[in-house]
Amino acid sequence: MRTDSLFYEIFQTDPNIVFELINRQSPRNATYSFASVEVKETSFRMDGILVPPIYAADLPIVFVEVQGYKDTKKVLYSSFISEIFLYLHDYQPVNDWQAVLIFTKRSLDPGLPRNYRLFAPSEQFQRIYLDELSENTELSLGLSLLQLVGLGEEVVAARGRELIIRTHQEVTDTNAQKKFIELIETVFVYKFPDLSREEIEAMLGLNELKQTRVYQEALEEGLEQGLKQGKLAAVPLLLKVGMTVEEISEQLGVNLAAVRQIAQQQQSE
């Protein structure tokens, strides 16, 4: 399983997880955007870079690289470091910078080449091993989400269900709660590509949630609201209780594209 794109999707949704990894917490982290940036002169593309707003010259640019497979060509460090300095040369930012190299497990780290040894003791170039996060029993939701990626099939389902329960307990905003649960589902889609969406929901216990009294009452309220004000008026409420756009379209008997449009508007608010 190539996990690079999965991690970048997670970081794009919640950039603060990167700052949790490097223990650099600040309210100003919310101002960062996570992007893929091309180094023009070489046509290299940096897949993960956290860029502060243009007015925040005191905040560092954070370069992120994820390694979830063996570096058989022995070019991981040289490529990452070269891309960083090519970016600095190309864009000439006034900001300081920091690099974070994330390994899903320590055994995938080929070791820092001796010609880059000046980075060994540097806080500016950090290496993180996700398989060692388990040593800390007080992981945040974000770090627990990353930990799911490297867990074996025999334990990951139970941990995923636990994380969903924690999400309901710790995240009070319904939109943020929904987005985080979707990220958990996304991890399972990558880990179990042969399973259907319904099978993944069953594995995570999400289908059990839909049988609870709270869910059913919200569903009934949404349907009643739809009958009174037009069916599409019920879409935002049904999204909040965790229904997919496909389920809402089928339940209300309305056009799927119209439901998706409302869902996109909700996410952008």
N, C-alpha and C positions, 0 to 999 in steps of 0.2 A: 504494500500500500504506500503510494507516494503521498506524504502528508503535507508537503509544502503549501499547497493551495488551501488546505483545510486550516492550517495555522494562520495564514494571511487573511482568510475570511473571518476568523475569530478576532484577530487583531484589528481588522477594519471595523468590525462591529463594536468592539470595546478596546480601544487603544490602551486604556489604563492597565490592562493585564500585563503589558510589557513592563510598565513602571513598577508593578508589584513584583515581578520577577527580579528586578535589579534593586529593589528596596529604595525606590526614589519616589515616594508618595508626595503629592502636592495637589491642592485644588486647581492649580493652573494646568495640570495634565489634561484637563478636559478641553483645552484650547487646541490640542494637537490634532492633526489629521494624518491618517495612515494611507500611503499611496505607493504606487509603482512608478519609478522615475527613470527616464532614459538618460544615459550619459552620451551626449550628442556626438562628440568627436570619434567615439569608438563603437557606437551603436550597441553598447552594453545596456542592459536594463536591470536596475536594482529593484528586486521584487518587494522589498519591505523597507520603508523609510518613514519615520515619524517626523513630521515637519511642524514646527511651531508657527504661530501666526507671524506675519511680516513685522508687526510692531514689537514683538517679543525677542529682541536681539540678545537678551541675557539667557534665554532658554536654549539648551543644546539640541542640535539635530541628532536623532537616534536612528542608527542603521541596524536593521534586524535581519538575521539569516537563520533559517531553520534547517537542521540536518536530521533526517529520519531514516537514512540508509547509509551503507558503507561507502566511503570516499575511495573508490578503487583507483582513480586516476591521480590521487594525492595532490589535488589542486584546490581543495576547499579554502584553506587559509590564504593562499596567494591570490586566488580570484576575489575573495571577499575584501581583503585589504586593498588590492589594486583598484577595485570598483569604488571604494570609499575615497581614495585619494584622487582618482579621476573625477569623481563627482565634485570634490572640493576645488579641483583645478578648473572644472568646467563652469560651475555655478558661482564660485567665489563668494560663498556666504560669509556674513559677519559673525554668525553664531559659532560657538564651540560645538564639538561633536562627541558622541559616545557610540560604541559598537556593542551589540549583544549577539552572541553566537549561541543558539539554542540547540542542544542535542536531545533527542527523545530518550537516549540512554548513554551513559558515560562510555561504554564500549565502542561507540561509533566515533569517538574523538580520536583522530589519528595522531594527535599531539602537535604542538606548535613547532613548525620548522625552525631550526637554529638561526636561520637568517632573518627571522622575525622575532627573535628572543626579547627585543626591547619591549614588546607588548606583554610579556609574561607577568611582570609584577604590576601592570597598569590597571587602575580602576576604569580607565577610559575604554578598555577592551575586555568585556566580561564574557565568561563562558558559563552557561546554565545547563544542568543535567536534570531533565524532568523525572527520571526514574529515582532521583534522590530527594524529590519533594516529599515523598511519603514519610521521611524522617520527621517532618513537621506535622503534628496532628491538628494544628489550628489553621489549616489552609483556608483562604478566602474562596468564595464561589468561583472567581475567575481562575485561580490557580488549580482548584479542584477540577475545573473543566479541562484544562490542559492535561492534567494527570490522567484523565479518562483515555486520552489518545494512546498512551503507552501500556494500558492495562490489558491483561490477557482476557480471552473470551469467558473464562470460568468465573471471573469476578466482576467484569465490567458492567453486566446488566444490573446487579445489585447496587453497585456504586452509582450507576446512572439514576436509578429510582431514588436513592438517598439524596442525590443532588437535586432532583426535581422537588422533593419534599422540602429541602432547605430553601430552594428558590421561592416556594410559596410562603415559607415562614419569614424569610429575610428581605424579600423584595416586595415593597408595598405598592409601587406604581404598576398598574396592570399592563401597560405597554412594555415597560422594561422587563417585567416578568415574562411576558409572552416571547419577547426577543431572545431572552436567555434560554428559555425552554427550547426554542427553535434551534439555538446553537447546540444544545445537548443532542437533539434529534439529528442535526447535521453530522456530528461526530459519529453517531451510530450508523448513519447512511454510508460514511466513508469506511467504517470498520466492517460493516456487513453489507457489501454491495449486492449480494444475491437475495436479500430480504426485501419484501415489499414494505411500503409505508405503513400499512396496517399491522404487519408483523413486528415492525420496529416499535410502533405505538403500544402493542401488546407487551413487548419485552420491557418497556419502560413503565408500564402500568398506566399509560395515558388514557387507554380505553376505559379503565376502571374509574378514572376521574370523571368521565362523562356520564357515569351512572350515579354520581353523588347528588344529594338533594340541592346543593347550591348550584351545581351546573344545570340541573333540570329546571329549577325555578328561574334561573337567568334565561334559559332557552324559552320557557313559556312566556316570560315577560317580553323577550325579544320578538317572538311570534305575534303576541298580542299587539305590541307596538307597531309591528309591520302591517297588521290588518287595519289599524286605525289611521296610520300616516303614510301608507305605501310601503311595500315590502322592503325596498332598499334602505328605508330608515332604520330597520332592525339590524343591518349589517355591522355597524360599529360595536354594538353590544355583544353580538354573537362572536365577533373577533376577540373581544376581551375575555370571553370564557374559554377560549382556546380552539374554537372550531376553525377548520381550514376553509379557504375560499371555495374549494370544491364541495365541501359538505354544506356550506351555507347556500350555495347556488342550487344544490339538489333539494335541500330542506325547504327553501322558500319558493323554488320553482322560478328563479330569475336568471337572467343572462350571466354567464360566468365572467365575461369581460367586464361587465358593470361592477360586479363584486370585487374583482381584482383592482379596478380603478379606485374604489372606495378604500380598499386595504392599503394601497400605495399612498393615498392621501393621509390615512391615519399614521403611517410610519414616518411621513415627512413632518408631521406636526410636533 
